[in-house]
Amino acid sequence: MTSEDGHGVAGDGSATIRVLLAEDQSMVREALAALLGLEPDIEVVAQVARGDEVLAAARAHDVDVALLDIEMPGCTGIEAAAELHAARPESKIVVLTTFGRPGYLRSAMESGADAFLVKDAPAAQLAEAVRKVLAGERVIDPTLAAAALAEGANPLTDREREVLRAAAGGATNAELADALHLSPGTVRNYLSTAIQKLAVRNRAEAVRTARDKGWL
């Protein structure tokens, strides 16, 4: 059954919730789609494997709720969430993570996410989160919320994060300076400050620590 606006209609006469799944692992994506498809009021209308395909798919399929994995090619789920929220604020966003990194929660909420859950949450819990965000509620995994509060805010500035992300590939300071349009001395200063803030010994440890905490 479909309503006049083209949306499906559940068995009780209510509109079906149109869901987009963004997940780069096909087996995980298909399993989530199958589980959500068992819900009478939820229909998975689009699936993508890249973060940079989210907005186009959301527009093409007029999705109500987008479920976004964090780790995807093209762009991260958090970056995709920010883009989708800016372009289609009527679409609700649920961010899913495999790793319970506290910094991810803060970044996801700042990007416009309405819910933040671990990927292996029970299907019933995920379906309920979809319904709740569509009703205007926020849903956050309580364990992740507690960890985020305990961890505190990300101490790195946007520029320090940018330099650390660029440094992750092992580029020299001169190469980083060229890629980021900065002087080598400025790059050294940003890396040194980040290392001090994270209380580590070198930039490799700084990258690893910032990633583990979800701050990159």
Summary of the structure (lengths in Angstrom):
residues: 216
radius of gyration: 19.4
end to end distance: 44.6
largest distance: 65.2
contacts: 692
relative contact order: 0.10
helix: 50%
strand: 16%
